[in-house]
Amino acid sequence: MKILAIDPGYERLGIAIINKEQGKKETLIHSECFKTDAKKPFEERLFEIGDKLEEIIRFHKPSVLAIETLFFSKNTKTAMRVAETRGVIIYVCKKNNLIIKEINPMEIKLAVTSDGKSDKHQVTKMVKLILNMDKKATDDEYDAIACGLACGAFLKY
């Protein structure tokens, strides 16, 4: 089963494709940080995110979307924009018949490090160890990969 894992954002979107088969170790097929241009109108950036997801879904054919739930920050405008971005992501994935799995940050940390209070450094370190990963990646990619690993841990076959 292929999992499309997303760390949502409208400026930077962490994207990962993870293959998970029952009884086997997860494999990272693809990861990237998709960036939108801050000079473009917000609606254009949302459109680009939707197009990018359509492209990834067509190419990799995942069956599940693992997406991190929204963490409310003090910046309401940013939180609202990320919420709108999540809406586009969920819409595109549902339109393409993906199963939607929303995972909160504590669940991701718990699944990847066995400690729901882990910091970013600990999560990144465990992602690298779990996948035997030597690829350089952005924080957004590592967050998406961790979300995908957590989803794989919670999936019932």
ZICOR-V159879 format. One record per helix or strand of 2 or more residues. SS is the DSSP state (H for helix, E for strand). FROM is the first residue (numbers start at 1). TO is the last residue. If there is no record, write none. Layout:
BEGIN
((SS,FROM,TO) (SS,FROM,TO))
END
This chain:
BEGIN
((E,2,7) (E,12,19) (E,27,35) (H,42,60) (E,64,68) (H,76,95) (E,99,103) (H,105,113) (H,120,131) (H,139,154))
END
